[in-house]
């Protein structure tokens, strides 16, 4: 916020419950320079069970989730798991193997999270959604006669621009697992390429 960025805050309580109370001025500042969000009804207290549930919204709003420090049963890992389910990137900073606070991040790296040494490691993955020019595709430039119906449907959706996986799922009206399977098939056929940040475009 000091750098003039846009901040989104997702609450584990009703929108009227500021927790902790000393964050009221921060709450007001975020409201004016971004948004304060909550799925809980007015008057809901900040109960501990609300926060893991809230975290799925945080990961869904984000291009990626970075695990900095986490114990093996940390709420940070819950958020990272949500991110994986939502087809978001997951990053982790490795730590000393003897530290309890490093066990969670190291575990995520073992599960496939991208190891981060500096900010460039993150930008290399999610920077693709910025500054990449859309390319107009002509359907007859690729032999599509042999494609399965779902493959052709996804191909036609991607025919004019690069799209994020979430956009493809929404536009196709297909289950996300079906979309991912067909995108992989199209990639193997050399028809579609995946960009950092789960964006796809026709080659």
GROMACS elastic network, one bead per residue, 0.5 to 0.9 nm:
[ bonds ]
;  ai    aj funct       b0    kb
    1     4     6  0.50925   500
    1     5     6  0.50330   500
    1     6     6  0.65888   500
    1     7     6  0.66766   500
    1    29     6  0.87690   500
    1    30     6  0.81018   500
    1    33     6  0.80170   500
    2     5     6  0.72960   500
    4    33     6  0.85027   500
    5    33     6  0.79743   500
    5    34     6  0.85755   500
    6    30     6  0.80599   500
    6    33     6  0.58811   500
    6    34     6  0.51166   500
    6    35     6  0.83709   500
    7    30     6  0.61366   500
    7    31     6  0.86408   500
    7    33     6  0.67318   500
    7    35     6  0.67640   500
    7    36     6  0.85601   500
    8    30     6  0.70131   500
    8    31     6  0.83677   500
    8    33     6  0.86560   500
    8    34     6  0.55480   500
    8    36     6  0.58883   500
    8    37     6  0.73911   500
    8    58     6  0.87755   500
    8    61     6  0.89836   500
    9    27     6  0.82638   500
    9    30     6  0.73116   500
    9    31     6  0.86543   500
    9    34     6  0.82370   500
    9    35     6  0.63867   500
    9    37     6  0.60607   500
    9    38     6  0.85227   500
    9    58     6  0.83254   500
   10    13     6  0.88908   500
   10    35     6  0.85287   500
   10    36     6  0.60043   500
   10    38     6  0.56862   500
   10    39     6  0.85943   500
   10    54     6  0.69288   500
   10    55     6  0.80362   500
   10    57     6  0.73725   500
   10    58     6  0.66107   500
   11    14     6  0.70960   500
   11    15     6  0.70047   500
   11    17     6  0.85364   500
   11    18     6  0.83949   500
   11    19     6  0.84283   500
   11    36     6  0.73567   500
   11    37     6  0.61845   500
   11    38     6  0.51980   500
   11    39     6  0.80965   500
   11    40     6  0.83300   500
   11    46     6  0.81321   500
   11    50     6  0.87370   500
   11    51     6  0.78160   500
   11    54     6  0.68469   500
   12    15     6  0.88268   500
   12    19     6  0.87374   500
   12    38     6  0.69948   500
   12    39     6  0.83607   500
   12    40     6  0.75187   500
   12    44     6  0.85789   500
   12    45     6  0.80337   500
   12    46     6  0.54979   500
   12    47     6  0.73231   500
   12    48     6  0.80712   500
   12    49     6  0.85107   500
   12    50     6  0.51002   500
   12    52     6  0.83677   500
   12    53     6  0.79241   500
   12    54     6  0.56350   500
   12    55     6  0.84973   500
   13    16     6  0.79009   500
   13    17     6  0.60607   500
   13    18     6  0.79915   500
   13    19     6  0.81281   500
   13    38     6  0.68527   500
   13    39     6  0.81934   500
   13    40     6  0.59489   500
   13    41     6  0.79252   500
   13    42     6  0.81538   500
   13    43     6  0.76950   500
   13    44     6  0.51575   500
   13    45     6  0.51809   500
   13    47     6  0.72313   500
   13    50     6  0.70064   500
   13    51     6  0.83111   500
   13    54     6  0.88373   500
   14    17     6  0.54062   500
   14    18     6  0.83664   500
   14    37     6  0.89152   500
   14    38     6  0.61966   500
   14    39     6  0.74879   500
   14    41     6  0.52851   500
   14    43     6  0.53546   500
   14    45     6  0.65722   500
   14    46     6  0.76615   500
   15    18     6  0.75316   500
   15    36     6  0.74625   500
   15    37     6  0.68088   500
   15    38     6  0.57103   500
   15    39     6  0.83477   500
   15    40     6  0.73794   500
   15    41     6  0.75158   500
   15    42     6  0.60962   500
   15    43     6  0.77892   500
   15    44     6  0.82159   500
   16    42     6  0.61501   500
   16    43     6  0.65006   500
   16    44     6  0.82690   500
   17    20     6  0.87910   500
   17    21     6  0.83315   500
   17    42     6  0.79874   500
   17    43     6  0.67448   500
   17    44     6  0.72274   500
   17    45     6  0.66247   500
   17    46     6  0.73984   500
   18    21     6  0.54004   500
   18    22     6  0.82474   500
   18    23     6  0.69243   500
   18    24     6  0.63550   500
   18    27     6  0.73877   500
   18    46     6  0.85922   500
   19    22     6  0.75812   500
   19    23     6  0.67790   500
   19    24     6  0.81327   500
   19    45     6  0.89551   500
   19    46     6  0.70000   500
   20    23     6  0.58058   500
   20    24     6  0.80415   500
   21    24     6  0.58472   500
   22    25     6  0.75169   500
   22    26     6  0.84856   500
   23    26     6  0.51485   500
   23    27     6  0.60383   500
   23    28     6  0.87190   500
   24    28     6  0.62895   500
   24    29     6  0.86550   500
   25    28     6  0.51484   500
   25    29     6  0.62120   500
   25    30     6  0.86662   500
   26    29     6  0.50134   500
   26    30     6  0.60981   500
   26    31     6  0.85008   500
   27    30     6  0.52861   500
   27    31     6  0.62211   500
   27    32     6  0.88494   500
   27    36     6  0.74516   500
   28    31     6  0.50579   500
   28    32     6  0.64370   500
   28    33     6  0.88317   500
   28    36     6  0.89216   500
   29    32     6  0.52381   500
   29    33     6  0.62805   500
   29    34     6  0.83582   500
   30    33     6  0.50820   500
   30    34     6  0.54014   500
   30    35     6  0.60130   500
   30    36     6  0.67344   500
   31    34     6  0.55537   500
   31    36     6  0.57170   500
   32    35     6  0.72525   500
   38    41     6  0.79016   500
   38    54     6  0.79838   500
   39    54     6  0.79417   500
   39    57     6  0.89694   500
   40    43     6  0.83445   500
   40    44     6  0.63220   500
   40    50     6  0.87158   500
   41    44     6  0.59011   500
   42    45     6  0.89126   500
   44    47     6  0.81855   500
   45    50     6  0.89062   500
   46    49     6  0.84220   500
   46    50     6  0.67826   500
   46    51     6  0.79294   500
   47    50     6  0.55741   500
   47    51     6  0.75187   500
   48    51     6  0.58622   500
   48    52     6  0.80390   500
   49    52     6  0.64763   500
   49    53     6  0.72469   500
   50    53     6  0.53868   500
   50    54     6  0.60596   500
   50    55     6  0.88005   500
   51    55     6  0.61840   500
   51    75     6  0.83516   500
   52    55     6  0.51128   500
   52    56     6  0.72544   500
   52    75     6  0.64474   500
   52    76     6  0.88292   500
   52    78     6  0.67254   500
   52    79     6  0.73122   500
   53    56     6  0.59695   500
   53    57     6  0.78531   500
   54    57     6  0.56728   500
   54    58     6  0.69441   500
   55    59     6  0.63096   500
   55    60     6  0.84911   500
   55    75     6  0.83840   500
   55    76     6  0.85660   500
   55    78     6  0.75982   500
   55    79     6  0.54261   500
   55    82     6  0.77720   500
   56    59     6  0.52238   500
   56    60     6  0.60097   500
   56    61     6  0.86153   500
   56    78     6  0.82687   500
   56    79     6  0.61116   500
   56    80     6  0.88764   500
   56    81     6  0.88293   500
   56    82     6  0.55070   500
   56    83     6  0.73403   500
   56    86     6  0.87310   500
   57    61     6  0.61085   500
   57    62     6  0.86426   500
   57    82     6  0.87971   500
   58    61     6  0.53184   500
   58    62     6  0.64342   500
   58    65     6  0.88671   500
   58    79     6  0.77889   500
   58    83     6  0.88477   500
   59    62     6  0.51788   500
   59    63     6  0.77541   500
   59    64     6  0.70511   500
   59    65     6  0.63813   500
   59    79     6  0.62427   500
   59    80     6  0.74228   500
   59    82     6  0.64971   500
   59    83     6  0.51756   500
   59    84     6  0.89656   500
   59    86     6  0.78427   500
   59    88     6  0.75926   500
   60    63     6  0.77263   500
   60    64     6  0.86549   500
   60    82     6  0.78048   500
   60    83     6  0.65990   500
   60    86     6  0.64351   500
   60    87     6  0.88488   500
   60    88     6  0.75571   500
   61    64     6  0.88030   500
   62    65     6  0.69424   500
   62    83     6  0.84444   500
   62    88     6  0.75369   500
   62    89     6  0.88961   500
   63    83     6  0.88597   500
   63    88     6  0.58446   500
   63    89     6  0.64955   500
   63    90     6  0.89692   500
   63   126     6  0.69440   500
   63   197     6  0.65503   500
   63   198     6  0.86828   500
   64    80     6  0.88783   500
   64    83     6  0.71572   500
   64    88     6  0.53314   500
   64    90     6  0.55317   500
   64    91     6  0.72338   500
   64   122     6  0.85711   500
   64   126     6  0.76813   500
   64   197     6  0.78165   500
   65    79     6  0.76417   500
   65    80     6  0.62084   500
   65    83     6  0.66790   500
   65    88     6  0.74860   500
   65    89     6  0.63610   500
   65    91     6  0.60111   500
   65    92     6  0.82822   500
   66    76     6  0.88577   500
   66    80     6  0.78102   500
   66    89     6  0.85659   500
   66    90     6  0.60375   500
   66    92     6  0.54241   500
   66    93     6  0.76495   500
   66   116     6  0.86376   500
   66   122     6  0.87947   500
   67    70     6  0.70017   500
   67    76     6  0.65123   500
   67    77     6  0.75230   500
   67    79     6  0.89715   500
   67    80     6  0.73701   500
   67    90     6  0.77648   500
   67    91     6  0.61403   500
   67    93     6  0.64178   500
   67   104     6  0.80576   500
   67   105     6  0.58149   500
   67   108     6  0.82428   500
   68    76     6  0.87010   500
   68    91     6  0.85402   500
   68    92     6  0.59939   500
   68    93     6  0.52780   500
   68    94     6  0.79636   500
   68    95     6  0.87939   500
   68   102     6  0.83112   500
   68   105     6  0.66669   500
   69    74     6  0.89293   500
   69    76     6  0.81171   500
   69    92     6  0.82880   500
   69    93     6  0.74414   500
   69    94     6  0.85076   500
   69    95     6  0.79189   500
   69   101     6  0.53478   500
   69   102     6  0.56543   500
   69   103     6  0.81232   500
   69   104     6  0.69271   500
   69   105     6  0.60515   500
   70    73     6  0.76923   500
   70    74     6  0.54288   500
   70    75     6  0.78951   500
   70    76     6  0.62765   500
   70    77     6  0.71695   500
   70   100     6  0.76652   500
   70   102     6  0.58962   500
   70   103     6  0.65279   500
   70   105     6  0.58704   500
   70   106     6  0.88804   500
   71    74     6  0.50249   500
   71    75     6  0.86709   500
   71    76     6  0.85274   500
   71    77     6  0.84233   500
   71    99     6  0.88200   500
   71   100     6  0.55421   500
   71   102     6  0.64576   500
   71   103     6  0.54721   500
   71   105     6  0.78295   500
   72    77     6  0.77509   500
   72   100     6  0.76235   500
   72   101     6  0.80053   500
   72   102     6  0.83956   500
   72   103     6  0.56286   500
   72   105     6  0.83294   500
   72   107     6  0.77047   500
   73    76     6  0.83872   500
   73    77     6  0.70915   500
   73    78     6  0.83299   500
   73   104     6  0.73377   500
   74    77     6  0.55523   500
   74    78     6  0.70891   500
   74   104     6  0.70662   500
   75    78     6  0.50225   500
   75    79     6  0.65014   500
   75    80     6  0.87365   500
   76    79     6  0.51369   500
   76    80     6  0.62732   500
   76    81     6  0.87138   500
   76   104     6  0.82067   500
   76   105     6  0.89770   500
   77    81     6  0.60708   500
   77    82     6  0.85071   500
   77   104     6  0.67523   500
   77   105     6  0.80407   500
   77   108     6  0.77919   500
   78    81     6  0.51263   500
   78    82     6  0.62841   500
   78    83     6  0.86842   500
   79    82     6  0.50499   500
   79    83     6  0.62403   500
   79    84     6  0.88039   500
   80    84     6  0.63740   500
   80    85     6  0.87739   500
   80    88     6  0.89590   500
   80    89     6  0.88847   500
   80    90     6  0.63480   500
   80    91     6  0.85499   500
   80   108     6  0.81354   500
   80   113     6  0.89712   500
   81    84     6  0.51308   500
   81    85     6  0.63627   500
   81    86     6  0.86734   500
   81    90     6  0.86502   500
   82    85     6  0.50991   500
   82    86     6  0.61890   500
   82    87     6  0.87648   500
   82    88     6  0.85742   500
   83    86     6  0.50152   500
   83    87     6  0.62755   500
   83    89     6  0.68552   500
   83    90     6  0.67261   500
   84    87     6  0.51885   500
   84    88     6  0.56304   500
   84    89     6  0.69579   500
   84    90     6  0.68939   500
   85    88     6  0.75615   500
   86   166     6  0.85462   500
   87   165     6  0.75737   500
   87   166     6  0.81751   500
   87   198     6  0.73518   500
   88   197     6  0.73262   500
   88   198     6  0.72367   500
   89   113     6  0.77385   500
   89   114     6  0.80781   500
   89   125     6  0.80395   500
   89   126     6  0.80616   500
   89   196     6  0.89387   500
   89   197     6  0.66243   500
   89   198     6  0.78029   500
   90   108     6  0.82983   500
   90   109     6  0.89733   500
   90   112     6  0.82257   500
   90   113     6  0.50897   500
   90   114     6  0.63438   500
   91   105     6  0.86004   500
   91   108     6  0.81134   500
   91   109     6  0.77449   500
   91   112     6  0.88517   500
   91   113     6  0.50700   500
   91   115     6  0.60023   500
   91   116     6  0.63871   500
   91   121     6  0.89380   500
   91   122     6  0.74711   500
   92   104     6  0.89507   500
   92   105     6  0.53591   500
   92   106     6  0.73512   500
   92   108     6  0.67827   500
   92   109     6  0.63326   500
   92   113     6  0.61562   500
   92   114     6  0.61540   500
   92   115     6  0.53150   500
   92   116     6  0.57999   500
   92   117     6  0.89178   500
   93   102     6  0.84905   500
   93   105     6  0.62619   500
   93   106     6  0.76779   500
   93   109     6  0.83867   500
   93   114     6  0.85514   500
   93   115     6  0.59572   500
   93   116     6  0.50665   500
   93   117     6  0.66187   500
   93   118     6  0.87840   500
   94    97     6  0.85869   500
   94   102     6  0.68198   500
   94   103     6  0.88061   500
   94   105     6  0.60629   500
   94   106     6  0.55437   500
   94   109     6  0.76484   500
   94   115     6  0.67352   500
   94   116     6  0.73163   500
   94   117     6  0.80359   500
   95    98     6  0.84879   500
   95    99     6  0.73947   500
   95   101     6  0.79250   500
   95   103     6  0.76802   500
   95   105     6  0.73210   500
   95   106     6  0.67900   500
   96    99     6  0.54958   500
   96   100     6  0.86537   500
   96   101     6  0.85786   500
   96   102     6  0.60698   500
   96   103     6  0.83052   500
   96   106     6  0.88008   500
   97   100     6  0.78953   500
   97   102     6  0.64151   500
   97   103     6  0.67046   500
   97   106     6  0.77419   500
   98   101     6  0.88633   500
   98   102     6  0.77058   500
   98   103     6  0.81232   500
   99   102     6  0.53355   500
   99   103     6  0.67788   500
  100   103     6  0.54081   500
  100   104     6  0.79480   500
  101   104     6  0.68188   500
  101   105     6  0.79898   500
  102   105     6  0.55091   500
  102   106     6  0.60556   500
  102   107     6  0.84507   500
  103   106     6  0.52125   500
  103   107     6  0.59600   500
  103   108     6  0.86861   500
  104   107     6  0.50578   500
  104   108     6  0.63424   500
  104   109     6  0.88057   500
  105   108     6  0.51621   500
  105   109     6  0.63963   500
  105   110     6  0.88149   500
  105   113     6  0.86309   500
  106   109     6  0.50980   500
  106   110     6  0.63905   500
  106   111     6  0.87749   500
  106   113     6  0.89808   500
  106   115     6  0.89099   500
  107   110     6  0.51129   500
  107   111     6  0.63874   500
  107   112     6  0.89106   500
  107   113     6  0.87523   500
  108   112     6  0.63793   500
  108   113     6  0.53573   500
  108   114     6  0.84841   500
  109   112     6  0.51357   500
  109   114     6  0.62634   500
  109   115     6  0.62227   500
  110   113     6  0.71100   500
  112   115     6  0.86576   500
  114   121     6  0.83000   500
  114   122     6  0.84711   500
  115   121     6  0.78435   500
  116   119     6  0.73768   500
  116   120     6  0.83885   500
  116   121     6  0.55975   500
  116   122     6  0.69572   500
  117   120     6  0.81603   500
  117   121     6  0.66947   500
  118   121     6  0.57640   500
  118   122     6  0.75374   500
  119   122     6  0.53549   500
  119   123     6  0.63543   500
  119   124     6  0.86855   500
  120   124     6  0.58964   500
  120   125     6  0.86469   500
  121   124     6  0.53679   500
  121   125     6  0.68848   500
  122   125     6  0.53729   500
  122   126     6  0.63560   500
  122   127     6  0.78704   500
  123   126     6  0.52455   500
  123   128     6  0.81720   500
  123   196     6  0.89488   500
  124   127     6  0.56617   500
  124   128     6  0.74696   500
  124   196     6  0.71970   500
  125   128     6  0.68716   500
  125   195     6  0.81626   500
  125   197     6  0.57793   500
  125   198     6  0.89180   500
  126   129     6  0.64319   500
  126   130     6  0.83333   500
  126   195     6  0.85225   500
  126   196     6  0.51503   500
  126   198     6  0.81922   500
  127   130     6  0.57196   500
  127   131     6  0.83064   500
  127   196     6  0.67746   500
  127   197     6  0.72982   500
  128   131     6  0.72023   500
  128   132     6  0.65011   500
  128   195     6  0.61110   500
  128   196     6  0.51673   500
  128   197     6  0.65603   500
  128   199     6  0.77870   500
  129   132     6  0.64448   500
  129   162     6  0.88772   500
  129   163     6  0.89993   500
  129   164     6  0.85043   500
  129   195     6  0.78949   500
  129   196     6  0.72959   500
  129   197     6  0.67241   500
  129   198     6  0.88399   500
  129   199     6  0.70377   500
  130   133     6  0.87200   500
  132   162     6  0.86219   500
  133   161     6  0.85329   500
  133   162     6  0.85718   500
  134   160     6  0.73326   500
  134   161     6  0.50246   500
  134   162     6  0.62343   500
  134   201     6  0.87141   500
  135   159     6  0.85649   500
  135   160     6  0.64008   500
  135   161     6  0.59035   500
  135   162     6  0.78681   500
  135   201     6  0.86467   500
  135   202     6  0.86471   500
  136   159     6  0.70117   500
  136   161     6  0.66469   500
  137   140     6  0.88045   500
  137   141     6  0.78494   500
  137   158     6  0.84364   500
  137   159     6  0.51364   500
  137   160     6  0.53792   500
  137   161     6  0.78559   500
  137   202     6  0.75881   500
  138   141     6  0.57135   500
  138   142     6  0.80394   500
  138   159     6  0.69899   500
  138   160     6  0.80883   500
  139   142     6  0.62425   500
  139   143     6  0.83100   500
  139   144     6  0.80627   500
  139   155     6  0.86457   500
  139   156     6  0.74936   500
  139   159     6  0.67657   500
  140   143     6  0.66808   500
  140   144     6  0.78280   500
  141   144     6  0.89155   500
  142   145     6  0.89779   500
  142   191     6  0.76436   500
  143   146     6  0.73843   500
  143   147     6  0.84874   500
  144   147     6  0.53767   500
  144   148     6  0.88206   500
  144   151     6  0.89406   500
  144   152     6  0.68471   500
  144   155     6  0.85815   500
  145   148     6  0.85416   500
  145   152     6  0.85251   500
  146   152     6  0.89354   500
  147   150     6  0.80493   500
  147   151     6  0.58125   500
  147   152     6  0.57151   500
  147   186     6  0.87832   500
  148   151     6  0.51631   500
  148   152     6  0.61566   500
  148   153     6  0.85894   500
  148   182     6  0.88581   500
  149   152     6  0.51667   500
  149   153     6  0.61072   500
  149   154     6  0.87197   500
  150   154     6  0.62550   500
  150   155     6  0.84945   500
  150   172     6  0.87514   500
  150   174     6  0.85702   500
  150   178     6  0.82467   500
  150   179     6  0.79567   500
  150   182     6  0.69226   500
  151   154     6  0.52577   500
  151   155     6  0.60262   500
  151   156     6  0.86363   500
  151   179     6  0.84332   500
  151   182     6  0.55684   500
  151   183     6  0.73446   500
  151   185     6  0.78689   500
  151   186     6  0.69244   500
  152   156     6  0.61023   500
  152   157     6  0.85947   500
  153   156     6  0.52882   500
  153   157     6  0.63935   500
  153   158     6  0.88565   500
  153   172     6  0.71827   500
  154   157     6  0.50215   500
  154   158     6  0.63152   500
  154   159     6  0.86038   500
  154   168     6  0.72827   500
  154   171     6  0.88457   500
  154   172     6  0.67505   500
  154   179     6  0.76285   500
  154   182     6  0.78204   500
  154   183     6  0.76503   500
  155   158     6  0.51850   500
  155   159     6  0.60729   500
  155   183     6  0.87255   500
  155   186     6  0.81756   500
  155   191     6  0.82933   500
  155   192     6  0.79663   500
  155   201     6  0.88942   500
  155   202     6  0.74849   500
  156   160     6  0.80665   500
  157   160     6  0.73961   500
  157   161     6  0.82916   500
  157   163     6  0.87151   500
  157   168     6  0.71999   500
  157   171     6  0.73981   500
  157   172     6  0.74789   500
  158   161     6  0.56709   500
  158   162     6  0.62599   500
  158   163     6  0.68525   500
  158   168     6  0.79926   500
  158   192     6  0.86469   500
  158   200     6  0.76541   500
  158   201     6  0.60009   500
  158   202     6  0.63885   500
  159   162     6  0.83053   500
  159   201     6  0.78476   500
  159   202     6  0.66735   500
  160   201     6  0.86358   500
  160   202     6  0.85743   500
  161   200     6  0.86957   500
  161   201     6  0.65342   500
  161   202     6  0.80687   500
  162   195     6  0.88410   500
  162   199     6  0.64471   500
  162   200     6  0.53853   500
  162   202     6  0.75304   500
  163   166     6  0.81194   500
  163   167     6  0.61106   500
  163   168     6  0.64676   500
  163   198     6  0.84832   500
  163   199     6  0.53485   500
  163   200     6  0.54855   500
  163   201     6  0.66853   500
  164   167     6  0.52672   500
  164   168     6  0.64277   500
  164   169     6  0.88139   500
  164   197     6  0.77265   500
  164   198     6  0.57666   500
  164   200     6  0.62981   500
  165   168     6  0.51089   500
  165   169     6  0.62329   500
  165   170     6  0.86658   500
  165   176     6  0.83776   500
  165   179     6  0.82714   500
  165   180     6  0.80736   500
  165   198     6  0.58496   500
  165   199     6  0.60931   500
  165   200     6  0.71845   500
  166   169     6  0.51940   500
  166   170     6  0.62270   500
  166   171     6  0.86333   500
  166   176     6  0.82291   500
  166   198     6  0.87226   500
  167   170     6  0.51307   500
  167   171     6  0.60289   500
  167   172     6  0.83954   500
  168   171     6  0.51897   500
  168   172     6  0.58713   500
  168   173     6  0.84074   500
  168   174     6  0.87458   500
  168   176     6  0.87827   500
  168   179     6  0.75900   500
  168   200     6  0.88606   500
  169   172     6  0.52956   500
  169   173     6  0.60542   500
  169   174     6  0.59236   500
  169   175     6  0.67911   500
  169   176     6  0.57479   500
  169   178     6  0.89471   500
  169   179     6  0.63878   500
  169   180     6  0.88017   500
  170   173     6  0.54632   500
  170   174     6  0.74818   500
  170   175     6  0.89606   500
  170   176     6  0.88569   500
  171   174     6  0.81933   500
  172   175     6  0.85344   500
  172   179     6  0.80728   500
  173   176     6  0.89258   500
  174   177     6  0.83106   500
  174   178     6  0.65093   500
  174   179     6  0.64267   500
  175   178     6  0.53184   500
  175   179     6  0.63681   500
  175   180     6  0.87822   500
  176   179     6  0.50215   500
  176   180     6  0.61111   500
  176   181     6  0.85545   500
  177   180     6  0.51762   500
  177   181     6  0.61470   500
  177   182     6  0.86502   500
  178   181     6  0.51451   500
  178   182     6  0.61874   500
  178   183     6  0.85245   500
  179   182     6  0.52446   500
  179   183     6  0.60331   500
  179   184     6  0.85734   500
  180   183     6  0.50695   500
  180   184     6  0.61627   500
  180   185     6  0.86281   500
  181   184     6  0.52118   500
  181   185     6  0.63446   500
  181   186     6  0.87934   500
  182   186     6  0.61402   500
  182   187     6  0.84920   500
  183   186     6  0.50200   500
  183   187     6  0.60861   500
  183   188     6  0.86154   500
  183   192     6  0.71534   500
  183   193     6  0.87315   500
  183   194     6  0.87664   500
  183   200     6  0.83960   500
  184   188     6  0.62027   500
  184   189     6  0.86423   500
  184   192     6  0.83697   500
  185   188     6  0.51366   500
  185   189     6  0.63215   500
  185   190     6  0.87769   500
  185   191     6  0.89056   500
  185   192     6  0.87859   500
  186   189     6  0.50289   500
  186   190     6  0.63390   500
  186   191     6  0.53342   500
  186   192     6  0.54181   500
  186   193     6  0.82492   500
  187   190     6  0.50478   500
  187   191     6  0.57547   500
  187   193     6  0.57819   500
  187   194     6  0.76763   500
  187   203     6  0.89850   500
  188   191     6  0.76299   500
  188   192     6  0.81209   500
  189   192     6  0.77471   500
  190   193     6  0.73820   500
  190   202     6  0.87736   500
  190   203     6  0.70642   500
  191   201     6  0.86676   500
  191   202     6  0.58227   500
  191   203     6  0.54994   500
  192   200     6  0.67696   500
  192   201     6  0.56280   500
  192   203     6  0.52376   500
  193   199     6  0.85132   500
  193   200     6  0.56817   500
  193   201     6  0.55105   500
  193   202     6  0.60899   500
  193   203     6  0.58134   500
  194   197     6  0.85766   500
  194   198     6  0.65557   500
  194   199     6  0.57566   500
  194   201     6  0.66211   500
  194   202     6  0.88473   500
  195   198     6  0.61137   500
  195   200     6  0.57535   500
  195   201     6  0.76881   500
  196   199     6  0.63198   500
  196   200     6  0.87178   500
